[in-house]
């Protein structure tokens, strides 16, 4: 998620500020080893440290789970660098997925184990793996590397350990369980905190932008399935990486998830409306922008627009709602209703 107004690849143009159904986040004086005042939310062994502007990109919300034997942190957004020893003394970092804004504190965790779903782990282990994960053109990747090193303290973690669906971590009196929910990335996962019924749902973040599936490792079809599965998880508290923060009311969560999922179908309808203007190539459609405002520019935007549009077109062709036209060998395929 990226840019001041735009969380990680997701423009927050029409969304409400953070709300927690159990009341506003508490702004606490620095705890021992904390370097700044950071708004927090507490429930049993779980503390959420909210990032700037309620965790909007380029920041996020830091989850810390303290057991009697060890302490785990979920992802490490920019706010991780503002909580001092709370982060530095963690025993394990469990990533919901690999994107630069979820790795911004890993440079401080040289002694901690880093665990990543097996489908994302190579993206954590090396820059080359991260390049394949994003899939951007070389010039875009070069610009991105400079950006994430400067703004997100990017370091690779060749020691990252792969986890799989159902993996559990026993922290002592509290257990974390991985639930694979791909789509945003191939390895995107929710992290269930048991027996407390708390689900950290990562970048299924319930924002007004809707789902992001614009990287090479993203999948629109998998995202649809993950949203349906998320609705069935046995949770009573949901924590997002960005903006929403903490939701403790089931009806509020169901409503937010429904509106979030509806953004996919709204994009589909916009794409069909664009095709009402006549046959167009993917590049022509991408220039008109399905995801982002036409005046918004970042290194990933062109690729994300094409990748997202291609996936929508694939679904529409399978449903016989769109036809592909190849005028001549070697010419770009055009699409029409």
C-alpha positions as a Markdown table, in Angstrom:
| # | Residue | x | y | z |
|---|---|---|---|---|
| 1 | Unk | 0.0 | 0.0 | 0.0 |
| 2 | Unk | 1.6 | 3.2 | -1.0 |
| 3 | Unk | 1.6 | 7.1 | -0.8 |
| 4 | Unk | 0.3 | 9.5 | 1.8 |
| 5 | Unk | -3.3 | 9.6 | 0.6 |
| 6 | Unk | -3.0 | 6.1 | -0.8 |
| 7 | Unk | -2.5 | 3.1 | 1.4 |
| 8 | Unk | -0.3 | 0.3 | -0.1 |
| 9 | Unk | -1.3 | 0.6 | -3.7 |
| 10 | Unk | -4.8 | 1.6 | -2.6 |
| 11 | Unk | -6.1 | 5.2 | -2.9 |
| 12 | Unk | -8.1 | 6.1 | 0.3 |
| 13 | Unk | -10.2 | 8.8 | -1.4 |
| 14 | Unk | -13.6 | 7.9 | 0.0 |
| 15 | Unk | -13.1 | 6.1 | 3.3 |
| 16 | Unk | -13.9 | 6.9 | 6.9 |
| 17 | Unk | -11.2 | 7.2 | 9.6 |
| 18 | Unk | -10.3 | 4.4 | 12.0 |
| 19 | Unk | -13.0 | 3.2 | 14.4 |
| 20 | Unk | -12.8 | 0.6 | 17.1 |
| 21 | Unk | -16.1 | -0.7 | 18.4 |
| 22 | Unk | -14.7 | -1.0 | 21.9 |
| 23 | Unk | -13.9 | 2.7 | 22.0 |
| 24 | Unk | -11.1 | 4.9 | 20.5 |
| 25 | Unk | -7.5 | 3.7 | 20.6 |
| 26 | Unk | -5.7 | 4.7 | 23.8 |
| 27 | Unk | -2.7 | 7.0 | 23.4 |
| 28 | Unk | -0.3 | 5.9 | 26.0 |
| 29 | Unk | 2.9 | 7.4 | 27.3 |
| 30 | Unk | 6.0 | 5.5 | 26.1 |
| 31 | Unk | 6.3 | 2.1 | 27.7 |
| 32 | Unk | 9.7 | 1.0 | 28.9 |
| 33 | Unk | 11.8 | 0.9 | 25.8 |
| 34 | Unk | 9.3 | 2.8 | 23.6 |
| 35 | Unk | 10.6 | 5.8 | 21.8 |
| 36 | Unk | 7.4 | 7.7 | 21.1 |
| 37 | Unk | 3.7 | 8.1 | 22.1 |
| 38 | Unk | 1.8 | 5.6 | 19.9 |
| 39 | Unk | -1.9 | 4.9 | 20.0 |
| 40 | Unk | -2.6 | 1.4 | 21.2 |
| 41 | Unk | -5.4 | -1.2 | 21.7 |
| 42 | Unk | -5.1 | -4.0 | 24.1 |
| 43 | Unk | -7.0 | -7.3 | 24.5 |
| 44 | Unk | -5.5 | -10.1 | 26.6 |
| 45 | Unk | -2.1 | -11.0 | 25.2 |
| 46 | Unk | -2.5 | -8.8 | 22.1 |
| 47 | Unk | -1.5 | -5.2 | 21.7 |
| 48 | Unk | -2.0 | -3.2 | 18.5 |
| 49 | Unk | 0.2 | -0.2 | 17.9 |
| 50 | Unk | -1.5 | 2.0 | 15.3 |
| 51 | Unk | 0.6 | 3.6 | 12.6 |
| 52 | Unk | 0.3 | 7.2 | 11.4 |
| 53 | Unk | -3.1 | 8.2 | 10.2 |
| 54 | Unk | -4.6 | 5.0 | 11.5 |
| 55 | Unk | -2.1 | 2.9 | 9.6 |
| 56 | Unk | -2.6 | 4.4 | 6.2 |
| 57 | Unk | 0.1 | 3.6 | 3.7 |
| 58 | Unk | 3.1 | 4.0 | 3.8 |
| 59 | Unk | 2.5 | 3.0 | 7.5 |
| 60 | Unk | 0.5 | 0.2 | 9.0 |
| 61 | Unk | -0.7 | -1.3 | 12.3 |
| 62 | Unk | 1.7 | -3.3 | 14.4 |
| 63 | Unk | 0.3 | -6.4 | 16.2 |
| 64 | Unk | 2.3 | -7.8 | 19.2 |
| 65 | Unk | 1.3 | -11.1 | 20.9 |
| 66 | Unk | 2.9 | -11.9 | 24.2 |
| 67 | Unk | 2.9 | -15.4 | 25.5 |
| 68 | Unk | 4.5 | -16.7 | 28.7 |
| 69 | Unk | 7.3 | -18.2 | 26.7 |
| 70 | Unk | 7.8 | -15.9 | 23.7 |
| 71 | Unk | 6.6 | -12.8 | 21.9 |
| 72 | Unk | 5.5 | -12.6 | 18.3 |
| 73 | Unk | 5.0 | -9.6 | 16.0 |
| 74 | Unk | 2.8 | -9.7 | 12.9 |
| 75 | Unk | 4.5 | -7.9 | 10.0 |
| 76 | Unk | 6.7 | -4.9 | 10.8 |
| 77 | Unk | 5.2 | -1.6 | 9.3 |
| 78 | Unk | 6.9 | 1.7 | 9.7 |
| 79 | Unk | 5.4 | 2.2 | 13.2 |
| 80 | Unk | 7.5 | -0.7 | 14.3 |
| 81 | Unk | 10.5 | 1.7 | 14.2 |
| 82 | Unk | 8.7 | 3.9 | 16.7 |
| 83 | Unk | 8.1 | 1.4 | 19.5 |
| 84 | Unk | 11.6 | 0.6 | 20.6 |
| 85 | Unk | 12.2 | -2.4 | 22.7 |
| 86 | Unk | 8.7 | -3.6 | 22.2 |
| 87 | Unk | 9.8 | -4.6 | 18.7 |
| 88 | Unk | 13.5 | -5.3 | 19.3 |
| 89 | Unk | 12.9 | -7.9 | 22.0 |
| 90 | Unk | 10.4 | -10.0 | 19.8 |
| 91 | Unk | 11.3 | -13.6 | 19.4 |
| 92 | Unk | 9.6 | -14.2 | 16.1 |
| 93 | Unk | 8.1 | -12.1 | 13.2 |
| 94 | Unk | 5.3 | -13.7 | 11.3 |
| 95 | Unk | 4.5 | -12.0 | 8.0 |
| 96 | Unk | 0.9 | -12.1 | 6.7 |
| 97 | Unk | 2.5 | -11.5 | 3.3 |
| 98 | Unk | 5.5 | -9.9 | 1.6 |
| 99 | Unk | 5.2 | -6.2 | 0.5 |
| 100 | Unk | 7.6 | -3.4 | 1.3 |
| 101 | Unk | 5.3 | -1.8 | 3.9 |
| 102 | Unk | 5.1 | -5.0 | 5.9 |
| 103 | Unk | 8.9 | -5.4 | 6.1 |
| 104 | Unk | 9.9 | -1.9 | 7.3 |
| 105 | Unk | 11.0 | -3.1 | 10.7 |
| 106 | Unk | 12.8 | -6.3 | 9.8 |
| 107 | Unk | 16.2 | -4.5 | 9.8 |
| 108 | Unk | 15.8 | -4.3 | 13.6 |
| 109 | Unk | 15.1 | -8.0 | 14.1 |
| 110 | Unk | 18.4 | -9.6 | 13.3 |
| 111 | Unk | 18.0 | -12.0 | 16.3 |
| 112 | Unk | 14.4 | -13.0 | 15.6 |
| 113 | Unk | 13.1 | -15.7 | 13.4 |
| 114 | Unk | 11.1 | -14.5 | 10.4 |
| 115 | Unk | 8.3 | -16.7 | 9.1 |
| 116 | Unk | 6.6 | -16.3 | 5.7 |
| 117 | Unk | 4.1 | -18.4 | 3.9 |
| 118 | Unk | 5.8 | -20.7 | 1.4 |
| 119 | Unk | 4.3 | -19.0 | -1.6 |
| 120 | Unk | 5.8 | -15.6 | -0.6 |
| 121 | Unk | 9.0 | -16.7 | 1.2 |
| 122 | Unk | 11.3 | -16.3 | -1.8 |
| 123 | Unk | 10.2 | -12.7 | -2.1 |
| 124 | Unk | 11.4 | -12.2 | 1.5 |
| 125 | Unk | 14.7 | -14.1 | 1.0 |
| 126 | Unk | 16.1 | -12.0 | -1.8 |
| 127 | Unk | 15.7 | -8.9 | -4.0 |
| 128 | Unk | 15.5 | -11.2 | -7.0 |
| 129 | Unk | 12.7 | -13.0 | -5.4 |
| 130 | Unk | 10.9 | -9.8 | -4.6 |
| 131 | Unk | 11.3 | -8.7 | -8.2 |
| 132 | Unk | 9.5 | -11.8 | -9.4 |
| 133 | Unk | 6.9 | -11.3 | -6.8 |
| 134 | Unk | 6.0 | -7.8 | -8.1 |
| 135 | Unk | 6.7 | -8.6 | -11.8 |
| 136 | Unk | 7.3 | -5.0 | -12.8 |
| 137 | Unk | 9.5 | -3.9 | -15.7 |
| 138 | Unk | 13.3 | -3.5 | -14.9 |
| 139 | Unk | 13.2 | 0.3 | -14.9 |
| 140 | Unk | 10.2 | 0.3 | -12.5 |
| 141 | Unk | 12.0 | -2.2 | -10.3 |
| 142 | Unk | 15.1 | -0.1 | -10.1 |
| 143 | Unk | 13.1 | 2.9 | -9.1 |
| 144 | Unk | 11.1 | 0.8 | -6.6 |
| 145 | Unk | 14.3 | -0.5 | -5.0 |
| 146 | Unk | 15.7 | 3.0 | -4.3 |
| 147 | Unk | 12.3 | 4.0 | -2.9 |
| 148 | Unk | 11.9 | 1.1 | -0.5 |
| 149 | Unk | 15.4 | 1.2 | 0.7 |
| 150 | Unk | 15.1 | 4.9 | 1.6 |
| 151 | Unk | 11.5 | 4.8 | 2.9 |
| 152 | Unk | 11.0 | 1.3 | 4.3 |
| 153 | Unk | 14.6 | 0.3 | 5.4 |
| 154 | Unk | 14.3 | -2.6 | 3.0 |
| 155 | Unk | 16.6 | -5.6 | 3.7 |
| 156 | Unk | 16.2 | -9.1 | 2.4 |
| 157 | Unk | 15.9 | -12.0 | 4.8 |
| 158 | Unk | 17.7 | -15.0 | 3.3 |
| 159 | Unk | 17.0 | -16.8 | 6.7 |
| 160 | Unk | 13.2 | -16.5 | 6.3 |
| 161 | Unk | 11.4 | -19.8 | 7.3 |
| 162 | Unk | 8.5 | -21.0 | 5.2 |
| 163 | Unk | 5.2 | -21.8 | 6.8 |
| 164 | Unk | 2.1 | -23.5 | 5.4 |
| 165 | Unk | -1.7 | -23.5 | 5.9 |
| 166 | Unk | -2.5 | -24.6 | 9.4 |
| 167 | Unk | 1.0 | -23.9 | 10.9 |
| 168 | Unk | 0.7 | -23.1 | 14.6 |
| 169 | Unk | 3.1 | -21.3 | 16.9 |
| 170 | Unk | 2.7 | -21.9 | 20.7 |
| 171 | Unk | 3.9 | -18.8 | 22.5 |
| 172 | Unk | 2.9 | -20.1 | 26.0 |
| 173 | Unk | -0.7 | -19.8 | 26.9 |
| 174 | Unk | -1.6 | -18.4 | 23.5 |
| 175 | Unk | -1.3 | -19.9 | 20.1 |
| 176 | Unk | -1.1 | -18.4 | 16.6 |
| 177 | Unk | -2.5 | -20.3 | 13.6 |
| 178 | Unk | -2.0 | -19.5 | 9.9 |
| 179 | Unk | -4.9 | -19.4 | 7.5 |
| 180 | Unk | -3.9 | -19.1 | 3.9 |
| 181 | Unk | -6.0 | -16.4 | 2.2 |
| 182 | Unk | -4.3 | -15.8 | -1.2 |
| 183 | Unk | -5.2 | -13.2 | -3.8 |
| 184 | Unk | -3.5 | -10.0 | -2.6 |
| 185 | Unk | -0.3 | -12.1 | -2.9 |
| 186 | Unk | 0.1 | -15.8 | -3.5 |
| 187 | Unk | 1.0 | -16.4 | 0.2 |
| 188 | Unk | -1.2 | -13.8 | 1.9 |
| 189 | Unk | -2.5 | -15.3 | 5.1 |
| 190 | Unk | -4.6 | -14.4 | 8.1 |
| 191 | Unk | -3.1 | -15.1 | 11.6 |
| 192 | Unk | -5.6 | -16.4 | 14.2 |
| 193 | Unk | -4.8 | -15.7 | 17.8 |
| 194 | Unk | -6.3 | -18.6 | 19.8 |
| 195 | Unk | -8.2 | -19.2 | 22.0 |
| 196 | Unk | -9.0 | -15.5 | 22.0 |
| 197 | Unk | -10.8 | -15.4 | 18.7 |
| 198 | Unk | -8.8 | -12.6 | 17.2 |
| 199 | Unk | -8.0 | -12.6 | 13.5 |
| 200 | Unk | -5.2 | -10.5 | 12.0 |
| 201 | Unk | -6.4 | -10.3 | 8.4 |
| 202 | Unk | -3.5 | -8.3 | 6.9 |
| 203 | Unk | -4.3 | -6.6 | 3.6 |
| 204 | Unk | -7.8 | -7.8 | 3.3 |
| 205 | Unk | -8.0 | -4.4 | 4.9 |
| 206 | Unk | -11.7 | -3.5 | 4.3 |
| 207 | Unk | -10.8 | -0.1 | 2.8 |
| 208 | Unk | -12.9 | 1.9 | 0.4 |
| 209 | Unk | -10.4 | 1.2 | -2.3 |
| 210 | Unk | -11.2 | -2.5 | -2.3 |
| 211 | Unk | -9.1 | -5.5 | -3.0 |
| 212 | Unk | -5.7 | -5.0 | -4.6 |
| 213 | Unk | -4.6 | -7.8 | -7.0 |
| 214 | Unk | -2.3 | -5.9 | -9.3 |
| 215 | Unk | 1.1 | -7.7 | -8.8 |
| 216 | Unk | 2.5 | -10.7 | -10.7 |
| 217 | Unk | 1.8 | -12.9 | -7.6 |
| 218 | Unk | -1.7 | -11.6 | -7.1 |
| 219 | Unk | -4.9 | -13.4 | -8.2 |
| 220 | Unk | -8.4 | -12.0 | -8.6 |
| 221 | Unk | -10.0 | -15.4 | -8.6 |
| 222 | Unk | -8.1 | -16.5 | -5.4 |
| 223 | Unk | -9.1 | -13.2 | -3.8 |
| 224 | Unk | -12.8 | -13.9 | -4.4 |
| 225 | Unk | -12.4 | -17.3 | -2.7 |
| 226 | Unk | -10.4 | -15.8 | 0.2 |
| 227 | Unk | -13.1 | -13.2 | 0.9 |
| 228 | Unk | -15.7 | -16.0 | 1.1 |
| 229 | Unk | -13.5 | -18.0 | 3.4 |
| 230 | Unk | -12.7 | -15.1 | 5.6 |
| 231 | Unk | -16.4 | -14.6 | 6.3 |
| 232 | Unk | -16.5 | -18.1 | 7.8 |
| 233 | Unk | -13.5 | -17.8 | 10.2 |
| 234 | Unk | -14.4 | -18.3 | 13.8 |
| 235 | Unk | -13.4 | -14.8 | 15.0 |
| 236 | Unk | -14.9 | -12.2 | 17.2 |
| 237 | Unk | -12.2 | -9.5 | 16.7 |
| 238 | Unk | -10.7 | -8.6 | 13.4 |
| 239 | Unk | -7.5 | -6.5 | 13.0 |
| 240 | Unk | -6.4 | -5.0 | 9.6 |
| 241 | Unk | -3.0 | -3.9 | 8.5 |
| 242 | Unk | -4.3 | -0.6 | 7.3 |
| 243 | Unk | -6.8 | 2.1 | 8.3 |
| 244 | Unk | -9.7 | 0.2 | 9.8 |
| 245 | Unk | -7.6 | -1.1 | 12.6 |
| 246 | Unk | -9.8 | -3.1 | 15.0 |
| 247 | Unk | -13.4 | -4.2 | 14.6 |
| 248 | Unk | -15.1 | -5.9 | 17.5 |
| 249 | Unk | -18.7 | -6.1 | 16.2 |
| 250 | Unk | -19.7 | -9.0 | 14.0 |
| 251 | Unk | -22.4 | -7.0 | 12.1 |
| 252 | Unk | -19.9 | -4.2 | 11.4 |
| 253 | Unk | -17.4 | -6.6 | 10.1 |
| 254 | Unk | -19.8 | -8.4 | 7.9 |
| 255 | Unk | -21.0 | -5.1 | 6.4 |
| 256 | Unk | -17.4 | -3.9 | 5.9 |
| 257 | Unk | -16.4 | -7.1 | 4.2 |
| 258 | Unk | -19.5 | -7.1 | 1.9 |
| 259 | Unk | -18.8 | -3.5 | 0.8 |
| 260 | Unk | -15.1 | -4.4 | 0.3 |
| 261 | Unk | -16.0 | -7.4 | -1.9 |
| 262 | Unk | -18.5 | -5.3 | -3.9 |
| 263 | Unk | -15.6 | -3.2 | -5.2 |
| 264 | Unk | -14.6 | -6.1 | -7.4 |
| 265 | Unk | -17.9 | -6.2 | -9.2 |
| 266 | Unk | -18.1 | -2.4 | -9.4 |
| 267 | Unk | -14.7 | -2.5 | -11.3 |
| 268 | Unk | -16.1 | -5.2 | -13.6 |
| 269 | Unk | -19.0 | -3.0 | -14.5 |
| 270 | Unk | -16.8 | 0.1 | -15.1 |
| 271 | Unk | -14.6 | -2.0 | -17.4 |
| 272 | Unk | -17.6 | -3.2 | -19.3 |
| 273 | Unk | -18.8 | 0.4 | -19.6 |
| 274 | Unk | -15.3 | 1.4 | -21.0 |
| 275 | Unk | -15.7 | -1.3 | -23.6 |
| 276 | Unk | -19.0 | 0.2 | -24.7 |
| 277 | Unk | -16.8 | 2.8 | -26.5 |
| 278 | Unk | -15.6 | 0.1 | -28.9 |
| 279 | Unk | -12.8 | -2.5 | -29.1 |
| 280 | Unk | -9.7 | -1.7 | -27.0 |
| 281 | Unk | -6.4 | -3.2 | -26.1 |
| 282 | Unk | -5.3 | -3.8 | -22.5 |
| 283 | Unk | -2.9 | -0.9 | -22.8 |
| 284 | Unk | -5.6 | 1.4 | -24.0 |
| 285 | Unk | -7.9 | 0.4 | -21.2 |
| 286 | Unk | -5.1 | 0.7 | -18.6 |
| 287 | Unk | -4.4 | 4.3 | -19.7 |
| 288 | Unk | -8.1 | 5.1 | -18.9 |
| 289 | Unk | -7.5 | 3.7 | -15.4 |
| 290 | Unk | -9.7 | 1.1 | -13.7 |
| 291 | Unk | -8.1 | 1.3 | -10.3 |
| 292 | Unk | -6.4 | 4.7 | -9.8 |
| 293 | Unk | -7.2 | 8.3 | -10.6 |
| 294 | Unk | -5.8 | 9.4 | -13.9 |
| 295 | Unk | -3.6 | 12.0 | -12.2 |
| 296 | Unk | -2.1 | 9.6 | -9.8 |
| 297 | Unk | 1.4 | 8.4 | -10.6 |
| 298 | Unk | 3.7 | 5.9 | -8.9 |
| 299 | Unk | 6.1 | 3.3 | -10.2 |
| 300 | Unk | 3.7 | 0.3 | -9.9 |
| 301 | Unk | 0.5 | 2.0 | -11.3 |
| 302 | Unk | 0.9 | 1.1 | -15.0 |
| 303 | Unk | 1.7 | -2.5 | -14.2 |
| 304 | Unk | -1.1 | -2.8 | -11.6 |
| 305 | Unk | -3.7 | -1.4 | -14.0 |
| 306 | Unk | -2.7 | -3.8 | -16.8 |
| 307 | Unk | -2.5 | -6.8 | -14.5 |
| 308 | Unk | -5.9 | -6.1 | -12.9 |
| 309 | Unk | -7.6 | -5.5 | -16.2 |
| 310 | Unk | -6.2 | -8.6 | -17.7 |
| 311 | Unk | -7.6 | -10.7 | -14.9 |
| 312 | Unk | -11.1 | -9.1 | -15.2 |
| 313 | Unk | -11.0 | -9.7 | -18.9 |
| 314 | Unk | -10.1 | -13.3 | -18.4 |
| 315 | Unk | -13.2 | -13.8 | -16.2 |
| 316 | Unk | -15.4 | -11.9 | -18.6 |
| 317 | Unk | -14.2 | -14.0 | -21.6 |
| 318 | Unk | -14.8 | -17.2 | -19.6 |
| 319 | Unk | -18.4 | -16.0 | -19.0 |
| 320 | Unk | -18.8 | -15.1 | -22.7 |
| 321 | Unk | -19.4 | -11.5 | -21.8 |
| 322 | Unk | -16.3 | -10.2 | -23.7 |
| 323 | Unk | -14.8 | -11.2 | -27.0 |
| 324 | Unk | -11.1 | -11.0 | -28.0 |
| 325 | Unk | -10.3 | -9.8 | -31.5 |
| 326 | Unk | -7.0 | -10.5 | -33.2 |
| 327 | Unk | -6.9 | -8.5 | -36.4 |
| 328 | Unk | -3.6 | -9.9 | -37.6 |
| 329 | Unk | -0.7 | -12.0 | -36.3 |
| 330 | Unk | 1.6 | -9.9 | -34.1 |
| 331 | Unk | -1.0 | -7.2 | -33.5 |
| 332 | Unk | -2.3 | -6.4 | -30.0 |
| 333 | Unk | -5.5 | -8.2 | -29.1 |
| 334 | Unk | -8.5 | -5.9 | -28.7 |
| 335 | Unk | -11.5 | -6.7 | -26.5 |
| 336 | Unk | -15.1 | -5.9 | -27.1 |
| 337 | Unk | -18.5 | -6.7 | -25.6 |
